[in-house]
Amino acid sequence: MSKAQAKQKKDEGNNYFKNKNYPQAIEKYSEAIALDPSDVTFYSNRSACYAALNKWNEATEDGKQCVVCDKSFVKGYFRAALGLQNLNNLEAALDYIKRGLGIDSSNADLKRMSREIEEAQRVVRVNAAIELAEKQMDAKDIDAAYKTIDGALRLAPTDSKLNKLMDIVRPQYEKKEKQRVSALDPTERIKEQGDTCFKAANFEEAAKHYTKCLDKLSDHSSELALKCLGNRAACYKQFSNFDGVISDSTAVLEHRPGDVKALMRRAQAYEAIERYKSALQDVRQVLGYGQETVGKASFDLANGMQHRLNRVIAQLKSSN
């Protein structure tokens, strides 16, 4: 009987909603929820009312409750994401969008919102980079300013303010770079040539320069040698020389056991040659350091690999 009464309250709420009488609609949907808290549409409709009134905290909570009631109810993910978007919690909104798209990858509303949020995040990052670069320029930290602007230009290559800042910083940066390179010894210059090739995505030539530099070094535990080994491993990864990645990454880890880049490169190479348990061991070491230590990108990558590797290992066990 309560379900029938709840539906009646919902119908009354729908009438109020159609007439844009949102407070009355909320009252009726709330009465429906009290009678039958298991019906996901009551929360969804009430969330829409709260959204119409710009009550985004309430709209978000009802959207989340939709997901709790029914994980396959795609509109619930949209309701929660919309509320979070308007609360400016963009990361959390994207999480709900991705979960919703995992159920319905063609959902137009979620795809549109995803584009909107990604664009908003891009704008935020670009504005933050401009502010940071201006502070770095004021502090005469030209190297840092150049790197900040260069990174931001990859997000917004036509941004006029960024390009004006780069026009100011680039000549100063290039002058300092020439002075720095001219002060390097011949062996260090070989490594620099490798770095230049790497930045130009000429990975095979870069690897040759790193090898040439290493051949001239008697101490492969030196800072310069470890940089060459790490960079050569990154090159090997690009052209699928996985044995080379493992060898060079292992050499780095002998002297820097907690080197996250070396651990992740080696884990990916192990996975590529189907040494799944070895890959999982490296990934777990990275995760053990925690997100604050390794950074969000590396932590998320390691976490995703861990789930994938666990599935593969379990499947192999079950097939034996």
Buried (B, 14 or more C-beta within 10 A) or exposed (E): EEEEBBBBBBEBBBEBBEEEBBEBBBBBBBBBBEBBEEBBBBBBBBBBBBBBEEBBEBBBBBBBBBBEBBEEBBBBBBBBBBBBBBBEBBEBBBBBBEBBBEBBEEBEBBBEBBEBBEEBBEEEBBBEBBEBBBEBBEEEBBBBBBBBBBEBBEBBEEBEBBEEBBEBBBEBBEEEBEEEEEEEEEBBBBBBBBBBBBEEEBBEBBBBBBBBBBEBBEEBEEEBBBBBBBBBBBBBBBEEBBEBBBBBBEBBBEBBEEBBBBBBBBBBBBBBEEBBEBBBBBBBBBBEBEBEEBEEEBBEBBBEBBEBBEEBBEEEEEEE
